[in-house]
Amino acid sequence: MIFIINLIIMADLKTTYMGIELRNPLIVGSSGLTDNLKSILKLEKCGAGAVVLKSLFEEEILIEKNSRLRQMNTSGFLYPETVDFYEYEDGPGESTAEYLNLIKKLKQESGIPVIASINCITADQWTYFPKELEISGADGLELNLFILPTDLNRSPEENEKTYFKIIEEVKKQIKIPLSIKISYYFSNLASMIKKFSETGINGIVLFNRFYSPDFDIDTFDLTSGNVLSSPGDLALSLRWIAIMSDRVSCDLAASTGIHDGQAMIKQLMAGAKAVQVTSSIYKHGAEYIEKMIGELEKWMQRHKFSSVDQFIGKMSQSKSGDPAAWERVQFMRYFRGYPYQEE
């Protein structure tokens, strides 16, 4: 009697991003989902590989720092001469202290990497604070960088220098891995991504999602556009992850439009080491993470991939049989002969 045994090889979902080992490539991105201990512990329980904490804005750091200085600079302060010292060395204020305490609690109660986040547009005064994040136990830091190019008196070169200055100043302060989350608003995006990667940072996230203004045509009120992403938003980051994979000196992560396991797989195959997911969790709940991870695992088993590293970048431009497809921008080939139905 012959026994046939079908062995199901367990897929190894582990990967590394920014030099940090993740149990799987799904990172919950910076948002209201990642601003408190209870929510983050639930995200971990549902399978998240890591979390990026909700961003602190550089204005918050500066406001609370200046508030502390005003309190110290009073006639009742015992040692007024220390104002000069704390002008540069002052610790965090109220919300920044809560942020640091959250990191400390997470390192005690959570087993997944915790990446802090700062939203910034200058390299002034606040750059002492990343050291506090490192001391509190953050596994890494993500800088959400975006300078809207609306100042007609400011040259593109001046804007670009600010990005590099911020990276330089923050890198002086910390030893933990550093990533930047950038937009696609550059005249030569490929060149800028490559230059950023050569500054010694550990990761680049493509792309950040912005507040989009809108207005009501009846009330004439200014409103907000779509806050959450849609599956159609996947295309932009997918193209640039694929183009830049193997051409940069750091890891790439994909963000925006990743609404299911299939989209996550696509970004990994394009060359991302990890993906950041938020909108789909807002829509479906933390349990949706389990579904996405399950889809990844089943797909790997179906295609006989035993580890994530085996297919990361498999469909990138540098490994594609049709590399020009990633640079095609016109629809002529697709719209010629596209069926049109009259109503």
Backbone torsions as a table, in degrees:
resi	resn	phi	psi	omega
1	MET	NA	130.8	-178.3
2	ILE	-105.6	126.8	178.1
3	PHE	-101.0	127.3	176.6
4	ILE	-105.0	119.5	-177.7
5	ILE	-109.7	120.4	176.1
6	ASN	-91.8	114.9	179.5
7	LEU	-95.4	124.7	176.2
8	ILE	-94.8	112.8	-179.5
9	ILE	-76.9	123.9	179.4
10	MET	-69.6	128.6	-179.6
11	ALA	-75.8	134.6	176.1
12	ASP	-90.3	109.7	-175.0
13	LEU	-89.5	-3.2	-175.3
14	LYS	-65.3	145.4	174.1
15	THR	-149.4	173.8	174.1
16	THR	-122.2	141.5	177.1
17	TYR	-139.0	127.4	-175.8
18	MET	61.6	21.5	-176.3
19	GLY	82.6	3.2	179.9
20	ILE	-99.8	129.4	179.3
21	GLU	-78.0	130.0	177.8
22	LEU	-115.4	144.6	178.4
23	ARG	-72.4	-20.1	172.8
24	ASN	-160.6	166.8	-172.8
25	PRO	-80.6	0.6	-175.8
26	LEU	-88.1	113.5	177.1
27	ILE	-108.2	132.6	174.1
28	VAL	-81.8	120.8	-174.0
29	GLY	-74.0	167.0	-179.2
30	SER	-59.5	122.4	-175.5
31	SER	-175.3	-177.1	175.1
32	GLY	-65.9	-14.5	176.6
33	LEU	-70.6	-20.3	-171.9
34	THR	-121.1	35.3	-178.0
35	ASP	-112.1	7.6	178.4
36	ASN	-152.3	156.7	-173.7
37	LEU	-61.7	-46.8	-176.1
38	LYS	-59.9	-47.4	-178.9
39	SER	-63.0	-43.1	-177.5
40	ILE	-67.2	-39.4	177.9
41	LEU	-63.3	-34.8	176.5
42	LYS	-68.9	-40.8	177.6
43	LEU	-60.4	-40.3	177.5
44	GLU	-64.0	-45.5	-179.4
45	LYS	-60.6	-33.5	-178.7
46	CYS	-83.6	-2.2	171.3
47	GLY	115.9	2.4	-178.7
48	ALA	-57.1	140.0	178.9
49	GLY	-79.4	-27.7	178.9
50	ALA	-168.5	170.3	175.1
51	VAL	-132.4	146.2	168.0
52	VAL	-106.6	119.9	-176.5
53	LEU	-64.4	153.7	175.5
54	LYS	-55.0	137.0	-172.2
55	SER	-66.7	139.8	160.8
56	LEU	-86.9	143.2	175.0
57	PHE	-94.9	145.8	-179.0
58	GLU	-58.2	-30.1	178.4
59	GLU	-62.4	-37.2	179.1
60	GLU	-63.0	-43.4	-179.8
61	ILE	-62.8	-44.3	-177.6
62	LEU	-70.9	-41.4	-179.7
63	ILE	-59.9	-45.5	-176.8
64	GLU	-73.7	-31.7	175.1
65	LYS	-64.9	-46.5	179.8
66	ASN	-66.2	-33.7	177.0
67	SER	-63.0	-42.2	177.8
68	ARG	-63.1	-39.8	179.2
69	LEU	-64.4	-38.9	179.1
70	ARG	-65.1	-37.2	178.5
71	GLN	-65.5	-37.8	-177.7
72	MET	-74.9	-30.9	-173.9
73	ASN	-86.7	57.4	179.2
74	THR	-126.7	161.9	-177.6
75	SER	-65.4	-23.7	-178.1
76	GLY	-85.5	-3.7	-178.2
77	PHE	-74.1	131.3	-172.3
78	LEU	-62.8	-39.2	-175.6
79	TYR	-127.8	78.2	-176.6
80	PRO	-57.9	-27.2	-178.7
81	GLU	-64.2	-18.2	180.0
82	THR	-75.7	-9.5	177.0
83	VAL	-58.6	-42.6	-179.9
84	ASP	-60.7	-36.6	-179.9
85	PHE	-69.6	-48.4	-175.9
86	TYR	-74.1	-12.1	176.0
87	GLU	-61.2	-26.6	179.3
88	TYR	-113.1	-20.4	-173.5
89	GLU	-113.5	5.1	-173.4
90	ASP	-60.6	141.3	177.9
91	GLY	-79.9	-178.4	-174.9
92	PRO	-72.9	160.0	177.7
93	GLY	-93.9	-148.3	-170.6
94	GLU	-66.9	-61.9	-176.5
95	SER	-70.1	-32.1	177.0
96	THR	-67.9	-35.3	176.3
97	ALA	-65.5	-39.7	177.2
98	GLU	-62.8	-37.7	179.1
99	TYR	-62.9	-46.1	179.7
100	LEU	-65.6	-38.9	178.5
101	ASN	-65.3	-36.3	177.6
102	LEU	-61.7	-43.3	178.7
103	ILE	-61.3	-44.7	-179.7
104	LYS	-61.2	-43.5	179.7
105	LYS	-65.2	-40.8	179.9
106	LEU	-63.8	-37.4	179.6
107	LYS	-69.7	-21.2	176.6
108	GLN	-84.9	-36.2	-170.1
109	GLU	-110.5	-15.0	-177.1
110	SER	-113.3	152.9	179.8
111	GLY	-110.5	3.4	-179.0
112	ILE	-103.2	155.7	179.5
113	PRO	-61.0	142.5	-179.9
114	VAL	-117.8	116.9	-179.4
115	ILE	-107.5	119.4	177.7
116	ALA	-75.3	164.3	-176.9
117	SER	-144.1	135.2	175.0
118	ILE	-129.2	130.4	177.1
119	ASN	-95.6	118.5	-172.0
120	CYS	-145.7	153.5	178.0
121	ILE	-133.1	-0.9	176.7
122	THR	-135.7	170.4	176.4
123	ALA	-111.9	26.8	-172.6
124	ASP	-98.2	127.0	164.9
125	GLN	64.5	-39.8	-174.4
126	TRP	-77.2	-12.3	-169.4
127	THR	-71.1	-1.8	171.2
128	TYR	-71.6	-24.9	-167.9
129	PHE	-70.3	-34.0	178.3
130	PRO	-53.4	-30.4	177.2
131	LYS	-62.8	-36.9	177.5
132	GLU	-64.0	-37.0	177.5
133	LEU	-64.5	-42.3	179.1
134	GLU	-63.6	-44.8	179.6
135	ILE	-61.7	-35.8	-178.6
136	SER	-73.5	-14.1	174.7
137	GLY	114.7	6.3	178.6
138	ALA	-57.9	137.0	180.0
139	ASP	-79.0	-20.8	179.8
140	GLY	-168.0	172.8	179.6
141	LEU	-134.4	133.4	175.2
142	GLU	-112.5	125.9	175.3
143	LEU	-99.4	119.9	178.2
144	ASN	-90.3	103.4	-171.8
145	LEU	-108.7	127.5	172.6
146	PHE	-161.8	120.9	174.3
147	ILE	-114.6	108.3	-178.8
148	LEU	-65.8	120.7	-173.8
149	PRO	-78.6	66.7	-177.4
150	THR	-105.8	-12.6	-178.2
151	ASP	-80.2	107.8	-177.2
152	LEU	-69.7	-16.7	-179.9
153	ASN	-93.5	1.3	-178.4
154	ARG	-113.9	126.9	-176.3
155	SER	-77.1	156.1	175.5
156	PRO	-56.7	-34.8	180.0
157	GLU	-63.9	-37.8	178.4
158	GLU	-65.2	-43.2	177.4
159	ASN	-59.8	-46.3	-177.4
160	GLU	-63.1	-38.9	179.5
161	LYS	-60.9	-33.5	179.8
162	THR	-62.6	-42.0	178.6
163	TYR	-57.4	-47.8	-177.1
164	PHE	-69.3	-33.6	177.8
165	LYS	-65.6	-42.1	178.2
166	ILE	-60.4	-47.9	179.3
167	ILE	-58.7	-45.1	-179.1
168	GLU	-60.5	-46.0	-177.2
169	GLU	-67.5	-40.3	-179.4
170	VAL	-69.6	-40.1	179.9
171	LYS	-62.2	-26.4	176.9
172	LYS	-66.1	-25.9	-170.6
173	GLN	-91.9	-27.7	-168.2
174	ILE	-129.4	159.0	174.2
175	LYS	-112.5	-13.8	179.3
176	ILE	-70.8	158.6	-179.8
177	PRO	-56.8	143.1	-178.6
178	LEU	-125.1	132.8	174.5
179	SER	-127.2	161.2	174.6
180	ILE	-125.5	143.6	176.7
181	LYS	-111.2	117.5	-170.6
182	ILE	-120.2	171.6	176.7
183	SER	-102.4	-177.8	176.7
184	TYR	-101.5	12.7	-178.8
185	TYR	-84.1	64.4	174.3
186	PHE	-132.8	143.1	-178.8
187	SER	-67.2	-29.9	175.8
188	ASN	-131.5	82.2	-171.7
189	LEU	-61.8	-44.9	-178.1
190	ALA	-59.7	-44.9	180.0
191	SER	-62.7	-41.6	-179.1
192	MET	-67.2	-42.0	178.7
193	ILE	-60.5	-42.9	179.6
194	LYS	-64.2	-43.3	179.3
195	LYS	-64.0	-42.6	177.3
196	PHE	-58.7	-43.6	-176.1
197	SER	-64.4	-21.2	-177.2
198	GLU	-92.5	5.8	178.6
199	THR	-84.9	-4.1	-178.1
200	GLY	97.6	3.8	175.4
201	ILE	-71.9	165.5	-174.2
202	ASN	-102.8	-15.0	-178.6
203	GLY	-161.8	154.3	174.1
204	ILE	-131.0	130.8	179.4
205	VAL	-103.6	125.4	179.4
206	LEU	-115.1	113.1	1.1
207	PHE	-133.0	166.3	174.9
208	ASN	-78.1	156.3	-177.7
209	ARG	-109.6	133.7	-171.7
210	PHE	-105.1	161.4	164.7
211	TYR	-66.9	129.3	-178.9
212	SER	-116.1	111.4	-179.8
213	PRO	-69.8	149.0	176.7
214	ASP	-144.3	179.2	174.6
215	PHE	-152.3	155.2	-179.8
216	ASP	-88.9	122.9	-174.9
217	ILE	-76.4	-9.0	177.6
218	ASP	-99.8	-42.2	-178.7
219	THR	-92.8	-13.5	-177.4
220	PHE	62.8	24.4	178.4
221	ASP	-90.9	142.6	173.8
222	LEU	-76.8	128.9	-178.7
223	THR	-127.8	-176.3	178.5
224	SER	-102.5	143.1	174.5
225	GLY	-77.4	-161.4	-179.0
226	ASN	-62.2	122.4	178.8
227	VAL	-81.3	-42.6	-179.2
228	LEU	-89.4	152.3	178.3
229	SER	-79.6	170.4	174.9
230	SER	-124.9	162.6	179.0
231	PRO	-56.9	-28.0	179.6
232	GLY	-67.1	-17.2	179.6
233	ASP	-75.1	-6.9	-177.5
234	LEU	-64.0	-34.0	-167.2
235	ALA	-58.9	-41.0	-174.6
236	LEU	-64.7	-51.6	-179.4
237	SER	-68.9	-33.2	179.0
238	LEU	-60.4	-45.1	179.5
239	ARG	-58.9	-47.3	-173.2
240	TRP	-78.7	-29.0	171.9
241	ILE	-62.1	-45.2	-178.3
242	ALA	-65.2	-41.2	-178.7
243	ILE	-68.2	-40.4	-173.0
244	MET	-90.2	-13.3	177.9
245	SER	-57.3	135.3	-178.3
246	ASP	73.0	3.3	179.0
247	ARG	-115.7	3.8	-177.9
248	VAL	-119.4	164.6	-177.2
249	SER	-103.5	20.0	177.5
250	CYS	-150.5	176.4	178.4
251	ASP	-75.1	153.9	173.1
252	LEU	-114.4	142.2	172.4
253	ALA	-126.0	149.1	-177.8
254	ALA	-106.3	144.1	179.4
255	SER	-143.5	150.6	175.5
256	THR	83.5	124.5	175.5
257	GLY	86.6	5.9	-178.5
258	ILE	-92.1	96.3	-170.5
259	HIS	-112.6	-0.5	177.1
260	ASP	-160.1	176.3	-178.7
261	GLY	-61.6	-34.9	-179.9
262	GLN	-63.1	-42.2	178.5
263	ALA	-65.1	-38.4	176.9
264	MET	-62.5	-44.6	179.1
265	ILE	-60.4	-42.6	179.7
266	LYS	-59.9	-45.1	-178.9
267	GLN	-65.6	-37.8	177.4
268	LEU	-66.0	-42.7	179.2
269	MET	-66.5	-28.4	177.1
270	ALA	-72.4	-24.7	177.8
271	GLY	134.2	-0.5	177.7
272	ALA	-70.7	140.7	174.7
273	LYS	-85.0	-19.3	179.4
274	ALA	-159.1	164.2	176.4
275	VAL	-126.9	149.4	176.5
276	GLN	-109.2	128.1	-174.6
277	VAL	-124.2	132.9	174.5
278	THR	-139.6	-54.9	-172.1
279	SER	-58.4	-41.1	-178.9
280	SER	-66.7	-29.2	177.4
281	ILE	-74.9	-38.2	173.9
282	TYR	-58.8	-39.9	-175.7
283	LYS	-76.0	-36.8	-170.8
284	HIS	-116.8	-9.0	-179.0
285	GLY	94.3	164.7	-176.2
286	ALA	-60.5	-30.6	-178.4
287	GLU	-62.4	-19.0	-179.4
288	TYR	-65.0	-23.2	176.5
289	ILE	-58.6	-43.4	-179.6
290	GLU	-60.2	-39.6	179.6
291	LYS	-64.3	-45.1	-179.5
292	MET	-64.8	-42.7	178.6
293	ILE	-65.7	-39.1	177.9
294	GLY	-62.5	-39.7	177.7
295	GLU	-63.3	-41.2	177.7
296	LEU	-61.8	-46.4	-176.9
297	GLU	-64.7	-44.0	179.7
298	LYS	-64.6	-39.7	178.7
299	TRP	-63.3	-42.2	179.0
300	MET	-62.2	-42.3	178.8
301	GLN	-65.5	-39.4	-179.4
302	ARG	-64.4	-35.2	-178.5
303	HIS	-100.8	9.8	174.5
304	LYS	59.8	38.9	170.6
305	PHE	-94.1	124.0	-179.1
306	SER	-91.0	-15.8	178.1
307	SER	-145.7	155.8	179.8
308	VAL	-63.3	-37.6	-177.1
309	ASP	-60.5	-21.9	-178.1
310	GLN	-68.4	-23.7	-177.6
311	PHE	-122.9	-1.7	175.9
312	ILE	-61.4	124.4	179.0
313	GLY	82.2	4.7	-176.8
314	LYS	-60.7	-30.1	-178.9
315	MET	-110.1	18.5	178.2
316	SER	-67.6	164.3	-178.1
317	GLN	-60.4	-40.1	-176.4
318	SER	-66.2	-20.6	-178.9
319	LYS	-111.8	6.1	-175.4
320	SER	-82.9	146.9	173.8
321	GLY	-75.5	-13.6	179.1
322	ASP	-135.7	69.9	-175.0
323	PRO	-60.6	-28.1	-179.2
324	ALA	-65.6	-22.5	-178.9
325	ALA	-60.6	-32.0	-178.4
326	TRP	-73.0	-16.9	-179.1
327	GLU	-106.2	-1.1	179.4
328	ARG	-70.7	130.7	-177.1
329	VAL	-121.5	-12.0	-178.2
330	GLN	-100.2	152.2	-175.4
331	PHE	-95.1	3.8	-169.3
332	MET	-50.7	-46.7	-177.5
333	ARG	-62.0	-32.4	-172.7
334	TYR	-91.5	-31.8	-178.8
335	PHE	-85.1	-23.0	176.9
336	ARG	-67.4	116.1	-179.2
337	GLY	87.0	1.7	178.3
338	TYR	-68.6	129.1	-174.3
339	PRO	-63.9	134.9	177.5
340	TYR	-116.6	128.4	-178.1
341	GLN	-113.3	121.8	176.6
342	GLU	-80.8	143.4	178.8
343	GLU	-79.9	NA	NA
